[in-house]
Amino acid sequence: MTSVNDLICFAARDNKPDEIRRLIKSPGVNLNKPAFRNWMPIHFACLTSKVECAKVLLEAGADPHLQNKYSLH
């Protein structure tokens, strides 16, 4: 089952900042909770160089200092 947090990860990966803005308004969203493959949305945005998506996530409260199980941060 795909969660809203997973969808935010996919939107970050696919460079869809407007989709991120829409999705972060959904109930239960936690940008600092591991989602797809234990990655946070900010990891997807940064790893794929999606600067505008990263900015949207940071402005919405994503923590750039969190690590995933691969030690990405």
C-alpha positions in Angstrom: 0.0 0.0 0.0 1.4 3.4 -1.0 1.3 6.0 1.8 1.1 9.8 1.3 4.7 10.0 2.5 5.6 7.6 -0.3 3.8 9.8 -2.8 5.8 12.8 -1.5 9.0 10.8 -2.1 8.0 10.0 -5.6 7.0 13.7 -6.3 10.4 14.8 -5.0 12.2 12.2 -7.2 10.2 13.3 -10.2 10.7 17.1 -9.6 7.0 17.9 -8.9 7.2 20.7 -6.3 3.5 21.6 -6.8 2.5 18.0 -6.1 4.6 18.1 -2.9 2.8 21.3 -1.8 -0.6 19.6 -2.4 0.4 16.4 -0.6 1.9 17.9 2.5 -1.5 19.3 3.4 -2.8 15.7 3.7 -3.7 14.4 7.2 -1.0 12.4 8.9 1.9 13.6 6.8 5.3 13.5 8.6 8.1 14.6 6.4 10.7 13.3 8.9 9.3 9.7 9.0 11.0 7.1 6.8 8.8 6.3 3.8 9.6 4.5 0.6 12.6 2.1 1.2 13.2 3.8 4.5 14.1 7.1 2.9 12.7 10.5 3.8 11.3 12.8 1.0 14.3 15.2 1.5 16.7 12.4 0.7 15.0 11.8 -2.7 15.0 15.5 -3.5 18.7 15.9 -2.6 20.0 12.7 -4.1 18.3 13.5 -7.4 19.3 17.2 -7.3 15.7 18.5 -7.3 16.5 21.9 -5.6 13.0 23.4 -5.7 11.5 20.2 -4.2 14.2 20.3 -1.5 13.3 23.9 -0.7 9.6 23.1 -0.5 10.3 20.2 1.9 12.6 22.2 4.1 10.1 25.1 4.3 7.5 22.6 5.3 9.6 21.3 8.2 11.8 18.5 6.7 14.8 17.9 8.8 18.0 17.9 6.7 20.0 16.3 9.4 18.1 13.0 9.7 19.9 9.9 8.4 18.3 6.8 6.9 19.6 3.3 7.3 22.1 4.0 4.5 23.5 6.9 6.5 22.3 9.4 3.8 21.7 12.9 5.2 
